[in-house]
Structure formats: structure tokens, C-alpha cells
Amino acid sequence: MSLALTPSFLLAVAALVVVAGAINGIAGFGFAVVGTMALATAVEPSTAVVFMLLPILAVNVSLTRDLSTDDLRSCGRQFAPLLAATVAGTVVGMTLLDRLPEGPVRLGLGLITLGFVASRQRVVPLPDVTAAIDPSVAEGRAAMTVVGLASGVLFGATNVGIQLVAYVRRFDLSHGLFVGVVALVFLGVNAVRVGVAGALGLYSDPTVGALSLAAMVPAAVGVAVGTRLRPRLSERLRRTLVLGLLSVIGVRLVLGGLGVA
């Protein structure tokens, strides 16, 4: 795992981290997906995943500050099974990082990203395949465990956590609380991931580790900017901004996986 250090590359990475942080501050999610997927168009996906670990941690620390002490306790109890299962799955996923072929990984990441966009867009109505599932079952401890394990494996190997975001949306939380809960889950998971990455030797190139550490600052700045902008933007504009950017990134990844770009 290595990065080619040129002034233009470093400037582009800094700008990417700030933009991804701003999007996360505005929408409550998207930093890991936007940052990792965009970076994966220029470097190996495994390097992009490891590089983004510390910035993701900084972003989630920033967002959990919006939760009150009571919110933290309540959400911690309610989502404890999801958090525990996601952590376990993430450890498994991280062991796969250096074993996955680059081309198919880019293609898979692109398809997952575009699938999420399709599920969230409102131009073409799509049937909700989960609507028939009893909410008490879909939101119970067993479901949290299954969703957490499966999502953790994918998140650990790719930084893609949009499936967790989609699941937490089922709980009909206010936007502010939704942002905090998502951040809380990812904060716990990513704190473990940083330790696991060190134990697995994924920071074998000290440059990747040093730049990842430095990127925590622009990530936090981006979140602060996005959080300030959030009340001034309509829900429709927030959705258009996030889904539009994810669409561009998803297409780039698919083309890269197919060897077209």
C-alpha cells in the first residue's frame, strides 16, 4: 500500500476530504462512501480504505457531539446489538483487504454505490421490498445482529456503510438524532478498525499512516462547514447534492472496474 506524493495529488486529497466532510455534515452520512470511492478511482481500493480510517474517525467524533447525554445512553442501549455485530463483521472484512482483486472490487463498489442511489432517488418510484416485513422483526435484536454482521464484513473490506445508514433510517428518527446515531455506530466501529489495521500491518507504508492522520484536520473542518450549512438547505437540495455526487463516483468506479476508464 503506497501513495504517490506530488503537490497536485496532496491538494486534491485535501480538497476531497473537505468536500466529503461537508457532505457528511449536511446529510448525516456519506463521508466514508464519497471519500473512499473517489480516492479509489486514483489509487488501489485497499489503500483508499486504509487511508480513510482516521479521517472517518474524526468525522464521527465531530458528529456525536450533537447528541445529548440522554440521547447517547438511549441510543447506546437500543443499538448495542447492531454495534456489537458490526464490529465483529468489520474485523472479518478487514482481513480480506489485501486478498480482493482490484478490478472486481472497483466494479462491485460502483454497483453498490449506484444501487444505493437508485434506492434513495424519488424520480422513478421503486417498490419497497422490505415494506411487508413486520417492523418488530426488522428492528429487533436478531435483525440487528444479522444486519450488523453482514454490513460489518462489507464495511471492513470497503468502507461502504450505506447499508447501515439505510437500516437506521427504518427507525423513524429525527434528522438530528439520525445523524448522531449513525455517527455513534460508525465511531465505535472505526475506533476498533484503526486498532485492527495496526495489528494486521495495514499501515506498513508510514506515508499512508501519516497522511491519514493529517487528513483528520480537513475532515473535521469539512464537517463543521457542512453542519453550519445543513439548516439552510432544503431536504430536496441535500438529497440531490449527495445522490448526484455518488452517481458520478459510482459510474467512475464501474467504468474503472470494467477497464474502460
Contacts in CASP RR format, 6 or more apart in sequence:
PFRMAT RR
TARGET T0000
AUTHOR 0000-0000-0000
METHOD contacts of the structure
MODEL  1
MSLALTPSFLLAVAALVVVAGAINGIAGFGFAVVGTMALATAVEPSTAVV
FMLLPILAVNVSLTRDLSTDDLRSCGRQFAPLLAATVAGTVVGMTLLDRL
PEGPVRLGLGLITLGFVASRQRVVPLPDVTAAIDPSVAEGRAAMTVVGLA
SGVLFGATNVGIQLVAYVRRFDLSHGLFVGVVALVFLGVNAVRVGVAGAL
GLYSDPTVGALSLAAMVPAAVGVAVGTRLRPRLSERLRRTLVLGLLSVIG
VRLVLGGLGVA
1 44 0 8 1.000
1 46 0 8 1.000
1 47 0 8 1.000
1 50 0 8 1.000
1 202 0 8 1.000
1 204 0 8 1.000
1 205 0 8 1.000
1 208 0 8 1.000
2 47 0 8 1.000
2 205 0 8 1.000
2 207 0 8 1.000
2 208 0 8 1.000
3 9 0 8 1.000
3 43 0 8 1.000
3 47 0 8 1.000
3 51 0 8 1.000
3 205 0 8 1.000
3 207 0 8 1.000
3 208 0 8 1.000
3 211 0 8 1.000
5 207 0 8 1.000
9 42 0 8 1.000
10 211 0 8 1.000
12 42 0 8 1.000
13 39 0 8 1.000
13 211 0 8 1.000
13 215 0 8 1.000
14 215 0 8 1.000
14 218 0 8 1.000
16 35 0 8 1.000
16 38 0 8 1.000
16 39 0 8 1.000
17 35 0 8 1.000
17 55 0 8 1.000
17 215 0 8 1.000
17 218 0 8 1.000
17 219 0 8 1.000
17 222 0 8 1.000
18 218 0 8 1.000
18 219 0 8 1.000
18 221 0 8 1.000
18 222 0 8 1.000
18 225 0 8 1.000
19 34 0 8 1.000
19 222 0 8 1.000
20 30 0 8 1.000
20 31 0 8 1.000
20 34 0 8 1.000
20 35 0 8 1.000
20 38 0 8 1.000
20 219 0 8 1.000
20 222 0 8 1.000
21 31 0 8 1.000
21 34 0 8 1.000
21 59 0 8 1.000
21 219 0 8 1.000
21 222 0 8 1.000
21 223 0 8 1.000
21 225 0 8 1.000
21 226 0 8 1.000
22 222 0 8 1.000
22 223 0 8 1.000
22 225 0 8 1.000
22 226 0 8 1.000
22 229 0 8 1.000
23 30 0 8 1.000
23 31 0 8 1.000
23 34 0 8 1.000
23 226 0 8 1.000
23 241 0 8 1.000
23 242 0 8 1.000
23 245 0 8 1.000
24 30 0 8 1.000
24 31 0 8 1.000
24 34 0 8 1.000
24 59 0 8 1.000
24 63 0 8 1.000
24 222 0 8 1.000
24 223 0 8 1.000
24 226 0 8 1.000
25 63 0 8 1.000
25 179 0 8 1.000
25 222 0 8 1.000
25 223 0 8 1.000
25 225 0 8 1.000
25 226 0 8 1.000
25 227 0 8 1.000
25 229 0 8 1.000
25 230 0 8 1.000
26 226 0 8 1.000
26 227 0 8 1.000
26 229 0 8 1.000
26 230 0 8 1.000
26 233 0 8 1.000
26 238 0 8 1.000
26 241 0 8 1.000
26 242 0 8 1.000
27 238 0 8 1.000
27 239 0 8 1.000
27 241 0 8 1.000
27 242 0 8 1.000
28 63 0 8 1.000
28 175 0 8 1.000
28 178 0 8 1.000
28 179 0 8 1.000
28 180 0 8 1.000
28 182 0 8 1.000
28 183 0 8 1.000
29 162 0 8 1.000
29 165 0 8 1.000
29 179 0 8 1.000
29 182 0 8 1.000
30 162 0 8 1.000
30 165 0 8 1.000
30 242 0 8 1.000
30 246 0 8 1.000
31 55 0 8 1.000
31 56 0 8 1.000
31 59 0 8 1.000
31 219 0 8 1.000
31 223 0 8 1.000
32 52 0 8 1.000
32 56 0 8 1.000
32 155 0 8 1.000
32 159 0 8 1.000
32 160 0 8 1.000
32 161 0 8 1.000
32 186 0 8 1.000
33 113 0 8 1.000
33 116 0 8 1.000
33 159 0 8 1.000
33 160 0 8 1.000
33 161 0 8 1.000
33 162 0 8 1.000
33 246 0 8 1.000
33 249 0 8 1.000
34 245 0 8 1.000
34 246 0 8 1.000
34 249 0 8 1.000
35 48 0 8 1.000
35 52 0 8 1.000
36 45 0 8 1.000
36 48 0 8 1.000
36 49 0 8 1.000
36 52 0 8 1.000
36 158 0 8 1.000
36 159 0 8 1.000
36 160 0 8 1.000
37 48 0 8 1.000
37 109 0 8 1.000
37 110 0 8 1.000
37 113 0 8 1.000
37 246 0 8 1.000
37 249 0 8 1.000
37 250 0 8 1.000
37 253 0 8 1.000
38 249 0 8 1.000
39 48 0 8 1.000
39 51 0 8 1.000
39 52 0 8 1.000
40 48 0 8 1.000
40 49 0 8 1.000
40 106 0 8 1.000
40 109 0 8 1.000
40 253 0 8 1.000
41 249 0 8 1.000
41 252 0 8 1.000
41 253 0 8 1.000
41 256 0 8 1.000
43 51 0 8 1.000
44 102 0 8 1.000
45 100 0 8 1.000
45 102 0 8 1.000
45 105 0 8 1.000
45 106 0 8 1.000
45 109 0 8 1.000
45 158 0 8 1.000
46 97 0 8 1.000
46 98 0 8 1.000
46 100 0 8 1.000
46 102 0 8 1.000
46 105 0 8 1.000
47 208 0 8 1.000
48 159 0 8 1.000
49 97 0 8 1.000
49 156 0 8 1.000
49 157 0 8 1.000
49 158 0 8 1.000
49 159 0 8 1.000
50 97 0 8 1.000
50 197 0 8 1.000
50 202 0 8 1.000
50 203 0 8 1.000
50 208 0 8 1.000
50 209 0 8 1.000
50 212 0 8 1.000
51 208 0 8 1.000
51 209 0 8 1.000
51 211 0 8 1.000
51 212 0 8 1.000
51 215 0 8 1.000
52 159 0 8 1.000
52 212 0 8 1.000
52 215 0 8 1.000
53 190 0 8 1.000
53 193 0 8 1.000
53 194 0 8 1.000
53 197 0 8 1.000
53 212 0 8 1.000
54 194 0 8 1.000
54 209 0 8 1.000
54 212 0 8 1.000
54 213 0 8 1.000
54 215 0 8 1.000
54 216 0 8 1.000
55 212 0 8 1.000
55 215 0 8 1.000
55 216 0 8 1.000
55 218 0 8 1.000
55 219 0 8 1.000
56 159 0 8 1.000
56 186 0 8 1.000
56 190 0 8 1.000
56 219 0 8 1.000
57 187 0 8 1.000
57 190 0 8 1.000
57 191 0 8 1.000
57 194 0 8 1.000
57 216 0 8 1.000
58 216 0 8 1.000
58 217 0 8 1.000
58 219 0 8 1.000
58 220 0 8 1.000
59 183 0 8 1.000
59 219 0 8 1.000
59 220 0 8 1.000
59 223 0 8 1.000
60 183 0 8 1.000
60 184 0 8 1.000
60 186 0 8 1.000
60 187 0 8 1.000
60 188 0 8 1.000
60 190 0 8 1.000
61 187 0 8 1.000
61 220 0 8 1.000
62 183 0 8 1.000
62 220 0 8 1.000
62 223 0 8 1.000
62 224 0 8 1.000
62 227 0 8 1.000
63 179 0 8 1.000
63 180 0 8 1.000
63 182 0 8 1.000
63 183 0 8 1.000
63 223 0 8 1.000
63 227 0 8 1.000
64 72 0 8 1.000
64 180 0 8 1.000
64 183 0 8 1.000
64 184 0 8 1.000
64 187 0 8 1.000
66 176 0 8 1.000
66 179 0 8 1.000
66 180 0 8 1.000
66 183 0 8 1.000
66 227 0 8 1.000
67 75 0 8 1.000
67 177 0 8 1.000
67 180 0 8 1.000
67 181 0 8 1.000
67 183 0 8 1.000
67 184 0 8 1.000
71 177 0 8 1.000
71 180 0 8 1.000
72 184 0 8 1.000
75 177 0 8 1.000
75 180 0 8 1.000
75 181 0 8 1.000
75 184 0 8 1.000
76 83 0 8 1.000
76 184 0 8 1.000
79 144 0 8 1.000
79 168 0 8 1.000
79 181 0 8 1.000
79 184 0 8 1.000
79 185 0 8 1.000
81 140 0 8 1.000
81 141 0 8 1.000
81 144 0 8 1.000
81 145 0 8 1.000
82 144 0 8 1.000
82 145 0 8 1.000
82 147 0 8 1.000
82 148 0 8 1.000
82 164 0 8 1.000
82 167 0 8 1.000
82 185 0 8 1.000
83 184 0 8 1.000
83 185 0 8 1.000
83 188 0 8 1.000
83 189 0 8 1.000
84 145 0 8 1.000
85 144 0 8 1.000
85 145 0 8 1.000
85 146 0 8 1.000
85 147 0 8 1.000
85 148 0 8 1.000
85 149 0 8 1.000
85 152 0 8 1.000
86 148 0 8 1.000
86 149 0 8 1.000
86 151 0 8 1.000
86 152 0 8 1.000
86 155 0 8 1.000
86 164 0 8 1.000
86 185 0 8 1.000
86 189 0 8 1.000
87 152 0 8 1.000
87 188 0 8 1.000
87 189 0 8 1.000
87 192 0 8 1.000
88 149 0 8 1.000
88 152 0 8 1.000
89 148 0 8 1.000
89 149 0 8 1.000
89 150 0 8 1.000
89 151 0 8 1.000
89 152 0 8 1.000
89 153 0 8 1.000
89 155 0 8 1.000
89 156 0 8 1.000
90 152 0 8 1.000
90 153 0 8 1.000
90 155 0 8 1.000
90 156 0 8 1.000
90 189 0 8 1.000
90 192 0 8 1.000
90 193 0 8 1.000
90 196 0 8 1.000
91 156 0 8 1.000
91 192 0 8 1.000
91 196 0 8 1.000
92 152 0 8 1.000
92 153 0 8 1.000
92 156 0 8 1.000
93 152 0 8 1.000
93 153 0 8 1.000
93 154 0 8 1.000
93 155 0 8 1.000
93 156 0 8 1.000
93 157 0 8 1.000
94 156 0 8 1.000
94 157 0 8 1.000
94 193 0 8 1.000
94 196 0 8 1.000
94 197 0 8 1.000
94 200 0 8 1.000
94 202 0 8 1.000
95 200 0 8 1.000
96 153 0 8 1.000
96 156 0 8 1.000
96 157 0 8 1.000
97 156 0 8 1.000
97 157 0 8 1.000
97 200 0 8 1.000
97 202 0 8 1.000
98 202 0 8 1.000
100 157 0 8 1.000
103 256 0 8 1.000
103 257 0 8 1.000
103 259 0 8 1.000
104 257 0 8 1.000
105 158 0 8 1.000
106 253 0 8 1.000
106 254 0 8 1.000
106 256 0 8 1.000
106 257 0 8 1.000
107 253 0 8 1.000
107 254 0 8 1.000
107 256 0 8 1.000
107 257 0 8 1.000
107 258 0 8 1.000
108 253 0 8 1.000
108 254 0 8 1.000
108 257 0 8 1.000
109 158 0 8 1.000
109 160 0 8 1.000
109 250 0 8 1.000
109 253 0 8 1.000
110 249 0 8 1.000
110 250 0 8 1.000
110 251 0 8 1.000
110 253 0 8 1.000
110 254 0 8 1.000
111 254 0 8 1.000
112 154 0 8 1.000
112 158 0 8 1.000
112 160 0 8 1.000
112 162 0 8 1.000
113 160 0 8 1.000
113 162 0 8 1.000
113 246 0 8 1.000
113 249 0 8 1.000
113 250 0 8 1.000
113 253 0 8 1.000
114 246 0 8 1.000
114 247 0 8 1.000
114 250 0 8 1.000
114 251 0 8 1.000
114 254 0 8 1.000
116 162 0 8 1.000
116 163 0 8 1.000
116 166 0 8 1.000
116 246 0 8 1.000
117 243 0 8 1.000
117 244 0 8 1.000
117 246 0 8 1.000
117 247 0 8 1.000
117 250 0 8 1.000
118 126 0 8 1.000
119 126 0 8 1.000
119 166 0 8 1.000
120 239 0 8 1.000
120 243 0 8 1.000
121 243 0 8 1.000
122 239 0 8 1.000
130 138 0 8 1.000
130 170 0 8 1.000
135 170 0 8 1.000
137 143 0 8 1.000
138 170 0 8 1.000
139 170 0 8 1.000
139 171 0 8 1.000
147 163 0 8 1.000
147 164 0 8 1.000
147 167 0 8 1.000
148 164 0 8 1.000
150 163 0 8 1.000
151 161 0 8 1.000
151 163 0 8 1.000
151 164 0 8 1.000
151 167 0 8 1.000
152 164 0 8 1.000
152 189 0 8 1.000
154 160 0 8 1.000
154 161 0 8 1.000
154 163 0 8 1.000
155 161 0 8 1.000
155 164 0 8 1.000
155 189 0 8 1.000
156 193 0 8 1.000
161 186 0 8 1.000
164 182 0 8 1.000
164 185 0 8 1.000
164 186 0 8 1.000
165 182 0 8 1.000
168 178 0 8 1.000
168 181 0 8 1.000
168 182 0 8 1.000
168 185 0 8 1.000
169 178 0 8 1.000
171 181 0 8 1.000
173 181 0 8 1.000
197 203 0 8 1.000
203 209 0 8 1.000
203 212 0 8 1.000
230 238 0 8 1.000
233 241 0 8 1.000
252 261 0 8 1.000
255 261 0 8 1.000
END
